[in-house]
């Protein structure tokens, strides 16, 4: 039985390695999907700068404001800190200063 498990793990590792060779980006495909979804959602948010690489982001005319600090990689919504993937609020600020959100994805997803 242990021999069967060993063979299964070997073949699984080989097939996963082959799939990785087909990736066109250094970011994992599932992480890429989440990031692309966040890029679509960010269009609903507006920004206003409040300091060097610090922004206040609002949705439309909403009263709720979120603070984004790109240097510290923090957002007051805290999704970015928890997942390691930039949230739509932070992507809004990144696009304002012409930065690529792919550079801000955590290294554990690369």
N, C-alpha and C positions, 0 to 999 in steps of 0.2 A: 504494500500500500504506500509506503514512503517513497518507493521508486516511482510510482505513478504520480505522486504529488510533485516530486522533483522534476519529472519530465513535463508536467503541466506548467509549472512555474517557468521553466526554461523556454518553452514554446511561447508562452504569454509574453515574457520579456522580449523575445525576438520580434513578435508581431507589433508590440507597442513601440519598439525602437524603429521599426520600419515606418509606422505611422508618423512618428516624430520627424522623420526625414522629409516628409511631404509638407510640413508646415512652412508657410511663407513668412511668418512673423516670429519673433522671439517670445511672444506672449502666448500662453496656452489658449486653445480655441474657445473654451467655455468662458474664460476671462475676457477674451476678445469680444464675445457676444454681449456680455454685460457692459463692457466699456462702450460698445457701439450703441447700446440702448441708452446709456447715460448721455452720450453725445446728442441723441435725438431729443431727450427730455430737456437738456440745457437750454434749448431755444426759447423756452417759456420764461426764463429768468432774465432779469436785468441786473446790472452791476453799477456800483459807484465806488471809486477808489477811496480808501481811508488811510492809506500809508504806503510805505514801500512794500510791495507784494502783499498788501493787506486790502481786502475788499469787503464791501457789504453787498449782499446779493438778496434781491427781492423777486417774488413771483408776481408779475403784472403790477397791479396797483395795491397789492396786498400789504397788510400792516406788519406781517411777520418778516423780520430781517435776519439773515444768517451771516455770520462773520467767517471769512475764509482767510487763512494765512498760508501762502504758498511756500514760504521759507521753512516754516515748521511742519508743513504738510498736515494742517489741521483745518477742520470745518466745525462750526458749532453744532451742526447736525450730527456729527460724530460717526457717520457712516464710513467716511474715508479712513478714520483711524481703526475702526473695527474690521473692515474687510480688506484694506490694503489696495482697493481699487478707487480711483478718484470718483467722487460723487458728482452729480450734475451741477451742483453749486460751484464746486471748485473748477470744473471744466469751463464754466462760464467765465471765471476769472482768468483762466489760462488762455482762452481764446482772445481775451482783451489784450494781453501782452504778447500775443503770438508765440505761445509755448505749446509744445506737443504733449497731450495728456498721456501718451504711451510712455514717456520718460518718467512719469510719476507713479506708475504701477509698481507695487512692491516687488522686490527681487524674488520673493518666494513664488511668484506667478510667472517667472521667466525661465 
